[in-house]
Amino acid sequence: MIDNSDAVKLLDSKRNDAVFVATMNANNVSFGLPSLTTDESLDFPISGAMSKASDVALGLALAQPGRKVLCLDGDGSLLMNLGVMVTIANKAPKNLVHILFNNKVYAVTGGQPIPGSEDTDWEGLAKSAGYAKVFTFDNLEDMTNGIDEALAAEGPVFVHLLVKAEIENTPVQFRKRATRTVHTAIKELPKVLGVKN
């Protein structure tokens, strides 16, 4: 199993000018993107819209075909929106890398088990949906050795990461808040990407 923070750090070290679209777990302040990123201006956190990071990442990838877009998704989030996998494969953005953080629980809401998590074949689902390339990593060494190939592949690419479950049990009102919100990203990202009004 891969530590969530180690996976985000490794991806961040390889990002260059890629946009990160992160959902729930990958964007949690305690063990995710906000505390680990090296270029917050290219982060698009979707923490308040569970299951929609993949949709936003697809839209950005289609709108910015010259820029790599990495979707940092969660297994609970993707399970709520399985149809997006077929849509992504059908639209076939060459610059999209869909990275699934599979910890088998709803980590941000207390660690409830995800239905069917022991039986779901994420790699098989991605292949059946039509992703151009599919990778699975269950330890940091293999991820470190293989992530360059995954990020360089013509997309859409699906990367399945088996990560340790880190449970957020702090009541919502007492949690440390991220400095960058989806509202900030919507306001600032177009300028960073060079989009003219």
JODA-V369324 format. One line per field, one symbol per residue. ss: DSSP state (@ for helix, = for strand, . for the rest). psi: psi as a letter, one per 30 degrees, with the letter a starting at -180 (. if undefined). burial: I if it has 24 or more other C-alpha atoms within 12 Angstrom, else O. A space follows every 10 residues. Layout:
ss = ???
psi = ???
burial = ???
//
This chain:
ss = .=.@@@@@@@ @@@.....== ===@@@@... ..@@@@...@ @@====.... ..@@@@@@@@ @@@.....== ====@@@@@. ..@@@@@@@@ @....===== ==..==@@@. .==....... .@@@@@@@@. ..=====..@ @@@@@@@@@@ @@....==== ===....... .@@@...... .@@@@@@@@@ @@@....
psi = kkkeeeeeee eefgfcgkkk jklcefgkee haeefflfif fgkikhfgik ffeeeeeeee eefifgkkkj jjlleeeeef heffeeeeee fhkfgkjjjk jjggliefgf gkkkkgfffk ieeeeeeefg kekkkkkgle eeeeffeeee fflkakkkjj kjlkkjkjfk kefgkkkkfk leeeeeefee eefgkk.
burial = IIIIIIIIII IIOIIOOIII IIIIIIIIII IIIIIIIOII IIIIIIIOII IIIIIIIIII IOOIIOIIII IIIIIIIIIO OIOIIIOIIO IIIIIIIIII IIIIIIIIIO OOOIOOOOOO OIIOIIIOII IIIIIIIIOI OOIIOIIOOI IOIOIIIIII IIIIIIIIOO OOOOOOOIOI IIOOIOOOIO OOIOOOO
//
